[in-house]
């Protein structure tokens, strides 16, 4: 159906209800961990990798280039180099792709400098940002009034001169701001952003609002998505968080969330941005372990252990681990109660008519080996699993597993929901891992956990139904 353009709207008065404020406590946790990562020398390594990933993925999801996953991983680990890209049929020359990636990387570095300078966001800076991101992109595809595509010049740092309304697969048109209204809309965007900063709008809410409203305006002929993600990144960086990396794997969810926001609901965009920040935090923890070189002497190993135990901040206090572990134990008790309730309902509604089906609950032992989580679980320091077992045509299992993430001294515990049938591999059914950290009050953790648990169990039981 057609989507007519309308002027951007401000946040609702009850904007604080759009998020559960999880990032408030997570930021306390991250600031503690940052001290340790700086001391260990891993923060610089992590930031460099993150910058390269941002530079690659922000153009990948826009179709500026199409880099295979293997090449992407190599560039993230080893640096941006045309020789690592190689010539690919139908693609831009590797030297040009490398130049575009460096432009993206330079633009991100510019965001860090912008934050350090404490400059206010202005239309002029947004023009600078657009010019930097598209420095090596001279043309883009335009569509004339008859639907014919043609190459048109990219006006760097200049607003569009003609409409850029895309036609969807169903033939409907998604209208963005008309060229003659762009100046006024951008002035309003910047003004409202400044008002939000004074009003204390939560970082994830403001980043989602600024990103969506900028895309709604679509002020440039090309590069709007990249600028929007840069602006969202700017909001997070100012608050001490990470740049917003929307990967190719996030693309469908990202587009769906923006379309929901078009209808007035920002919560899907907010949830995606929160998940992206948590993913970066998990990656930081993983990098901290990866970059630590093995000690070559007994004395060096002992000295390294002493540095860890004498590190700064709350992150190494014994109570940190005990707080996170105690919260996790209470959450697992909630999960066990819900699994028992589900088993009782299944036995009553299915088992009564189909006696060959039986449902019961119990413990689950797993090291999570071979399960793709995106980080390395530490099942040595904490590992507790629960299982709903389904016996029928074949045995299936719904599991909830809690495990430490990184060293126990970091006080972070993750939860995943799993499903598998005998003879098959575990599948992760939770959309994102749930995490518990020492900085968040238990009441807030429990509220989030109940929502996560219900969604995860529903997804797992849907997979079981589909396997019948």
Secondary structure as a PSIPRED ss2 file (coil, helix, strand):
# PSIPRED VFORMAT (PSIPRED V4.0)

   1 X C   1.000  0.000  0.000
   2 X C   1.000  0.000  0.000
   3 X E   0.000  0.000  1.000
   4 X C   1.000  0.000  0.000
   5 X C   1.000  0.000  0.000
   6 X C   1.000  0.000  0.000
   7 X C   1.000  0.000  0.000
   8 X C   1.000  0.000  0.000
   9 X C   1.000  0.000  0.000
  10 X C   1.000  0.000  0.000
  11 X C   1.000  0.000  0.000
  12 X C   1.000  0.000  0.000
  13 X C   1.000  0.000  0.000
  14 X C   1.000  0.000  0.000
  15 X H   0.000  1.000  0.000
  16 X H   0.000  1.000  0.000
  17 X H   0.000  1.000  0.000
  18 X H   0.000  1.000  0.000
  19 X C   1.000  0.000  0.000
  20 X C   1.000  0.000  0.000
  21 X C   1.000  0.000  0.000
  22 X H   0.000  1.000  0.000
  23 X H   0.000  1.000  0.000
  24 X H   0.000  1.000  0.000
  25 X H   0.000  1.000  0.000
  26 X H   0.000  1.000  0.000
  27 X H   0.000  1.000  0.000
  28 X H   0.000  1.000  0.000
  29 X H   0.000  1.000  0.000
  30 X H   0.000  1.000  0.000
  31 X H   0.000  1.000  0.000
  32 X H   0.000  1.000  0.000
  33 X H   0.000  1.000  0.000
  34 X H   0.000  1.000  0.000
  35 X H   0.000  1.000  0.000
  36 X H   0.000  1.000  0.000
  37 X H   0.000  1.000  0.000
  38 X H   0.000  1.000  0.000
  39 X H   0.000  1.000  0.000
  40 X H   0.000  1.000  0.000
  41 X C   1.000  0.000  0.000
  42 X H   0.000  1.000  0.000
  43 X H   0.000  1.000  0.000
  44 X H   0.000  1.000  0.000
  45 X H   0.000  1.000  0.000
  46 X H   0.000  1.000  0.000
  47 X H   0.000  1.000  0.000
  48 X H   0.000  1.000  0.000
  49 X H   0.000  1.000  0.000
  50 X H   0.000  1.000  0.000
  51 X H   0.000  1.000  0.000
  52 X H   0.000  1.000  0.000
  53 X H   0.000  1.000  0.000
  54 X H   0.000  1.000  0.000
  55 X H   0.000  1.000  0.000
  56 X H   0.000  1.000  0.000
  57 X H   0.000  1.000  0.000
  58 X H   0.000  1.000  0.000
  59 X H   0.000  1.000  0.000
  60 X H   0.000  1.000  0.000
  61 X C   1.000  0.000  0.000
  62 X C   1.000  0.000  0.000
  63 X C   1.000  0.000  0.000
  64 X C   1.000  0.000  0.000
  65 X C   1.000  0.000  0.000
  66 X C   1.000  0.000  0.000
  67 X C   1.000  0.000  0.000
  68 X C   1.000  0.000  0.000
  69 X H   0.000  1.000  0.000
  70 X H   0.000  1.000  0.000
  71 X H   0.000  1.000  0.000
  72 X H   0.000  1.000  0.000
  73 X H   0.000  1.000  0.000
  74 X H   0.000  1.000  0.000
  75 X H   0.000  1.000  0.000
  76 X H   0.000  1.000  0.000
  77 X H   0.000  1.000  0.000
  78 X H   0.000  1.000  0.000
  79 X C   1.000  0.000  0.000
  80 X C   1.000  0.000  0.000
  81 X C   1.000  0.000  0.000
  82 X H   0.000  1.000  0.000
  83 X H   0.000  1.000  0.000
  84 X H   0.000  1.000  0.000
  85 X H   0.000  1.000  0.000
  86 X C   1.000  0.000  0.000
  87 X C   1.000  0.000  0.000
  88 X C   1.000  0.000  0.000
  89 X C   1.000  0.000  0.000
  90 X C   1.000  0.000  0.000
  91 X C   1.000  0.000  0.000
  92 X C   1.000  0.000  0.000
  93 X C   1.000  0.000  0.000
  94 X H   0.000  1.000  0.000
  95 X H   0.000  1.000  0.000
  96 X H   0.000  1.000  0.000
  97 X H   0.000  1.000  0.000
  98 X H   0.000  1.000  0.000
  99 X H   0.000  1.000  0.000
 100 X H   0.000  1.000  0.000
 101 X H   0.000  1.000  0.000
 102 X H   0.000  1.000  0.000
 103 X H   0.000  1.000  0.000
 104 X H   0.000  1.000  0.000
 105 X H   0.000  1.000  0.000
 106 X H   0.000  1.000  0.000
 107 X H   0.000  1.000  0.000
 108 X H   0.000  1.000  0.000
 109 X H   0.000  1.000  0.000
 110 X H   0.000  1.000  0.000
 111 X H   0.000  1.000  0.000
 112 X H   0.000  1.000  0.000
 113 X H   0.000  1.000  0.000
 114 X H   0.000  1.000  0.000
 115 X H   0.000  1.000  0.000
 116 X H   0.000  1.000  0.000
 117 X H   0.000  1.000  0.000
 118 X C   1.000  0.000  0.000
 119 X C   1.000  0.000  0.000
 120 X C   1.000  0.000  0.000
 121 X C   1.000  0.000  0.000
 122 X C   1.000  0.000  0.000
 123 X H   0.000  1.000  0.000
 124 X H   0.000  1.000  0.000
 125 X H   0.000  1.000  0.000
 126 X H   0.000  1.000  0.000
 127 X H   0.000  1.000  0.000
 128 X H   0.000  1.000  0.000
 129 X H   0.000  1.000  0.000
 130 X H   0.000  1.000  0.000
 131 X H   0.000  1.000  0.000
 132 X H   0.000  1.000  0.000
 133 X H   0.000  1.000  0.000
 134 X C   1.000  0.000  0.000
 135 X C   1.000  0.000  0.000
 136 X C   1.000  0.000  0.000
 137 X C   1.000  0.000  0.000
 138 X C   1.000  0.000  0.000
 139 X E   0.000  0.000  1.000
 140 X E   0.000  0.000  1.000
 141 X E   0.000  0.000  1.000
 142 X E   0.000  0.000  1.000
 143 X E   0.000  0.000  1.000
 144 X C   1.000  0.000  0.000
 145 X C   1.000  0.000  0.000
 146 X C   1.000  0.000  0.000
 147 X C   1.000  0.000  0.000
 148 X C   1.000  0.000  0.000
 149 X E   0.000  0.000  1.000
 150 X E   0.000  0.000  1.000
 151 X E   0.000  0.000  1.000
 152 X E   0.000  0.000  1.000
 153 X E   0.000  0.000  1.000
 154 X C   1.000  0.000  0.000
 155 X C   1.000  0.000  0.000
 156 X C   1.000  0.000  0.000
 157 X C   1.000  0.000  0.000
 158 X C   1.000  0.000  0.000
 159 X C   1.000  0.000  0.000
 160 X C   1.000  0.000  0.000
 161 X C   1.000  0.000  0.000
 162 X C   1.000  0.000  0.000
 163 X C   1.000  0.000  0.000
 164 X C   1.000  0.000  0.000
 165 X C   1.000  0.000  0.000
 166 X E   0.000  0.000  1.000
 167 X E   0.000  0.000  1.000
 168 X C   1.000  0.000  0.000
 169 X C   1.000  0.000  0.000
 170 X C   1.000  0.000  0.000
 171 X C   1.000  0.000  0.000
 172 X C   1.000  0.000  0.000
 173 X E   0.000  0.000  1.000
 174 X E   0.000  0.000  1.000
 175 X C   1.000  0.000  0.000
 176 X C   1.000  0.000  0.000
 177 X C   1.000  0.000  0.000
 178 X C   1.000  0.000  0.000
 179 X H   0.000  1.000  0.000
 180 X H   0.000  1.000  0.000
 181 X H   0.000  1.000  0.000
 182 X H   0.000  1.000  0.000
 183 X H   0.000  1.000  0.000
 184 X H   0.000  1.000  0.000
 185 X H   0.000  1.000  0.000
 186 X H   0.000  1.000  0.000
 187 X H   0.000  1.000  0.000
 188 X H   0.000  1.000  0.000
 189 X H   0.000  1.000  0.000
 190 X H   0.000  1.000  0.000
 191 X H   0.000  1.000  0.000
 192 X H   0.000  1.000  0.000
 193 X H   0.000  1.000  0.000
 194 X H   0.000  1.000  0.000
 195 X H   0.000  1.000  0.000
 196 X H   0.000  1.000  0.000
 197 X H   0.000  1.000  0.000
 198 X H   0.000  1.000  0.000
 199 X H   0.000  1.000  0.000
 200 X C   1.000  0.000  0.000
 201 X C   1.000  0.000  0.000
 202 X C   1.000  0.000  0.000
 203 X H   0.000  1.000  0.000
 204 X H   0.000  1.000  0.000
 205 X H   0.000  1.000  0.000
 206 X H   0.000  1.000  0.000
 207 X H   0.000  1.000  0.000
 208 X H   0.000  1.000  0.000
 209 X H   0.000  1.000  0.000
 210 X H   0.000  1.000  0.000
 211 X H   0.000  1.000  0.000
 212 X H   0.000  1.000  0.000
 213 X H   0.000  1.000  0.000
 214 X H   0.000  1.000  0.000
 215 X H   0.000  1.000  0.000
 216 X H   0.000  1.000  0.000
 217 X H   0.000  1.000  0.000
 218 X C   1.000  0.000  0.000
 219 X C   1.000  0.000  0.000
 220 X C   1.000  0.000  0.000
 221 X C   1.000  0.000  0.000
 222 X C   1.000  0.000  0.000
 223 X C   1.000  0.000  0.000
 224 X H   0.000  1.000  0.000
 225 X H   0.000  1.000  0.000
 226 X H   0.000  1.000  0.000
 227 X H   0.000  1.000  0.000
 228 X H   0.000  1.000  0.000
 229 X H   0.000  1.000  0.000
 230 X H   0.000  1.000  0.000
 231 X H   0.000  1.000  0.000
 232 X H   0.000  1.000  0.000
 233 X H   0.000  1.000  0.000
 234 X H   0.000  1.000  0.000
 235 X H   0.000  1.000  0.000
 236 X H   0.000  1.000  0.000
 237 X H   0.000  1.000  0.000
 238 X H   0.000  1.000  0.000
 239 X C   1.000  0.000  0.000
 240 X C   1.000  0.000  0.000
 241 X C   1.000  0.000  0.000
 242 X C   1.000  0.000  0.000
 243 X C   1.000  0.000  0.000
 244 X C   1.000  0.000  0.000
 245 X C   1.000  0.000  0.000
 246 X C   1.000  0.000  0.000
 247 X C   1.000  0.000  0.000
 248 X H   0.000  1.000  0.000
 249 X H   0.000  1.000  0.000
 250 X H   0.000  1.000  0.000
 251 X H   0.000  1.000  0.000
 252 X H   0.000  1.000  0.000
 253 X H   0.000  1.000  0.000
 254 X H   0.000  1.000  0.000
 255 X H   0.000  1.000  0.000
 256 X H   0.000  1.000  0.000
 257 X H   0.000  1.000  0.000
 258 X H   0.000  1.000  0.000
 259 X H   0.000  1.000  0.000
 260 X H   0.000  1.000  0.000
 261 X H   0.000  1.000  0.000
 262 X H   0.000  1.000  0.000
 263 X C   1.000  0.000  0.000
 264 X C   1.000  0.000  0.000
 265 X C   1.000  0.000  0.000
 266 X C   1.000  0.000  0.000
 267 X H   0.000  1.000  0.000
 268 X H   0.000  1.000  0.000
 269 X H   0.000  1.000  0.000
 270 X H   0.000  1.000  0.000
 271 X H   0.000  1.000  0.000
 272 X H   0.000  1.000  0.000
 273 X H   0.000  1.000  0.000
 274 X H   0.000  1.000  0.000
 275 X H   0.000  1.000  0.000
 276 X H   0.000  1.000  0.000
 277 X H   0.000  1.000  0.000
 278 X H   0.000  1.000  0.000
 279 X H   0.000  1.000  0.000
 280 X H   0.000  1.000  0.000
 281 X H   0.000  1.000  0.000
 282 X H   0.000  1.000  0.000
 283 X H   0.000  1.000  0.000
 284 X H   0.000  1.000  0.000
 285 X H   0.000  1.000  0.000
 286 X H   0.000  1.000  0.000
 287 X H   0.000  1.000  0.000
 288 X H   0.000  1.000  0.000
 289 X H   0.000  1.000  0.000
 290 X H   0.000  1.000  0.000
 291 X C   1.000  0.000  0.000
 292 X C   1.000  0.000  0.000
 293 X C   1.000  0.000  0.000
 294 X C   1.000  0.000  0.000
 295 X C   1.000  0.000  0.000
 296 X C   1.000  0.000  0.000
 297 X C   1.000  0.000  0.000
 298 X H   0.000  1.000  0.000
 299 X H   0.000  1.000  0.000
 300 X H   0.000  1.000  0.000
 301 X H   0.000  1.000  0.000
 302 X H   0.000  1.000  0.000
 303 X H   0.000  1.000  0.000
 304 X H   0.000  1.000  0.000
 305 X H   0.000  1.000  0.000
 306 X H   0.000  1.000  0.000
 307 X H   0.000  1.000  0.000
 308 X H   0.000  1.000  0.000
 309 X H   0.000  1.000  0.000
 310 X C   1.000  0.000  0.000
 311 X C   1.000  0.000  0.000
 312 X C   1.000  0.000  0.000
 313 X C   1.000  0.000  0.000
 314 X H   0.000  1.000  0.000
 315 X H   0.000  1.000  0.000
 316 X H   0.000  1.000  0.000
 317 X C   1.000  0.000  0.000
 318 X H   0.000  1.000  0.000
 319 X H   0.000  1.000  0.000
 320 X H   0.000  1.000  0.000
 321 X H   0.000  1.000  0.000
 322 X H   0.000  1.000  0.000
 323 X H   0.000  1.000  0.000
 324 X H   0.000  1.000  0.000
 325 X H   0.000  1.000  0.000
 326 X H   0.000  1.000  0.000
 327 X H   0.000  1.000  0.000
 328 X H   0.000  1.000  0.000
 329 X H   0.000  1.000  0.000
 330 X H   0.000  1.000  0.000
 331 X H   0.000  1.000  0.000
 332 X H   0.000  1.000  0.000
 333 X H   0.000  1.000  0.000
 334 X H   0.000  1.000  0.000
 335 X H   0.000  1.000  0.000
 336 X H   0.000  1.000  0.000
 337 X H   0.000  1.000  0.000
 338 X H   0.000  1.000  0.000
 339 X H   0.000  1.000  0.000
 340 X H   0.000  1.000  0.000
 341 X H   0.000  1.000  0.000
 342 X H   0.000  1.000  0.000
 343 X H   0.000  1.000  0.000
 344 X H   0.000  1.000  0.000
 345 X H   0.000  1.000  0.000
 346 X H   0.000  1.000  0.000
 347 X H   0.000  1.000  0.000
 348 X H   0.000  1.000  0.000
 349 X H   0.000  1.000  0.000
 350 X H   0.000  1.000  0.000
 351 X H   0.000  1.000  0.000
 352 X C   1.000  0.000  0.000
 353 X C   1.000  0.000  0.000
 354 X C   1.000  0.000  0.000
 355 X C   1.000  0.000  0.000
 356 X C   1.000  0.000  0.000
 357 X C   1.000  0.000  0.000
 358 X E   0.000  0.000  1.000
 359 X E   0.000  0.000  1.000
 360 X E   0.000  0.000  1.000
 361 X E   0.000  0.000  1.000
 362 X E   0.000  0.000  1.000
 363 X E   0.000  0.000  1.000
 364 X C   1.000  0.000  0.000
 365 X C   1.000  0.000  0.000
 366 X C   1.000  0.000  0.000
 367 X C   1.000  0.000  0.000
 368 X C   1.000  0.000  0.000
 369 X C   1.000  0.000  0.000
 370 X C   1.000  0.000  0.000
 371 X C   1.000  0.000  0.000
 372 X C   1.000  0.000  0.000
 373 X C   1.000  0.000  0.000
 374 X C   1.000  0.000  0.000
 375 X C   1.000  0.000  0.000
 376 X C   1.000  0.000  0.000
 377 X E   0.000  0.000  1.000
 378 X E   0.000  0.000  1.000
 379 X E   0.000  0.000  1.000
 380 X E   0.000  0.000  1.000
 381 X E   0.000  0.000  1.000
 382 X E   0.000  0.000  1.000
 383 X E   0.000  0.000  1.000
 384 X E   0.000  0.000  1.000
 385 X E   0.000  0.000  1.000
 386 X E   0.000  0.000  1.000
 387 X E   0.000  0.000  1.000
 388 X E   0.000  0.000  1.000
 389 X E   0.000  0.000  1.000
 390 X E   0.000  0.000  1.000
 391 X E   0.000  0.000  1.000
 392 X C   1.000  0.000  0.000
 393 X C   1.000  0.000  0.000
 394 X C   1.000  0.000  0.000
 395 X C   1.000  0.000  0.000
 396 X E   0.000  0.000  1.000
 397 X E   0.000  0.000  1.000
 398 X E   0.000  0.000  1.000
 399 X E   0.000  0.000  1.000
 400 X E   0.000  0.000  1.000
 401 X E   0.000  0.000  1.000
 402 X E   0.000  0.000  1.000
 403 X E   0.000  0.000  1.000
 404 X E   0.000  0.000  1.000
 405 X E   0.000  0.000  1.000
 406 X C   1.000  0.000  0.000
 407 X C   1.000  0.000  0.000
 408 X H   0.000  1.000  0.000
 409 X H   0.000  1.000  0.000
 410 X H   0.000  1.000  0.000
 411 X C   1.000  0.000  0.000
 412 X E   0.000  0.000  1.000
 413 X E   0.000  0.000  1.000
 414 X E   0.000  0.000  1.000
 415 X E   0.000  0.000  1.000
 416 X E   0.000  0.000  1.000
 417 X E   0.000  0.000  1.000
 418 X E   0.000  0.000  1.000
 419 X E   0.000  0.000  1.000
 420 X E   0.000  0.000  1.000
 421 X E   0.000  0.000  1.000
 422 X C   1.000  0.000  0.000
 423 X C   1.000  0.000  0.000
 424 X C   1.000  0.000  0.000
 425 X C   1.000  0.000  0.000
 426 X C   1.000  0.000  0.000
 427 X E   0.000  0.000  1.000
 428 X E   0.000  0.000  1.000
 429 X C   1.000  0.000  0.000
 430 X C   1.000  0.000  0.000
 431 X C   1.000  0.000  0.000
 432 X C   1.000  0.000  0.000
 433 X C   1.000  0.000  0.000
 434 X E   0.000  0.000  1.000
 435 X E   0.000  0.000  1.000
 436 X E   0.000  0.000  1.000
 437 X E   0.000  0.000  1.000
 438 X C   1.000  0.000  0.000
 439 X C   1.000  0.000  0.000
 440 X C   1.000  0.000  0.000
 441 X C   1.000  0.000  0.000
 442 X H   0.000  1.000  0.000
 443 X H   0.000  1.000  0.000
 444 X H   0.000  1.000  0.000
 445 X H   0.000  1.000  0.000
 446 X H   0.000  1.000  0.000
 447 X H   0.000  1.000  0.000
 448 X H   0.000  1.000  0.000
 449 X H   0.000  1.000  0.000
 450 X H   0.000  1.000  0.000
 451 X H   0.000  1.000  0.000
 452 X H   0.000  1.000  0.000
 453 X H   0.000  1.000  0.000
 454 X H   0.000  1.000  0.000
 455 X H   0.000  1.000  0.000
 456 X H   0.000  1.000  0.000
 457 X H   0.000  1.000  0.000
 458 X H   0.000  1.000  0.000
 459 X H   0.000  1.000  0.000
 460 X H   0.000  1.000  0.000
 461 X H   0.000  1.000  0.000
 462 X H   0.000  1.000  0.000
 463 X H   0.000  1.000  0.000
 464 X H   0.000  1.000  0.000
 465 X H   0.000  1.000  0.000
 466 X H   0.000  1.000  0.000
 467 X H   0.000  1.000  0.000
 468 X C   1.000  0.000  0.000
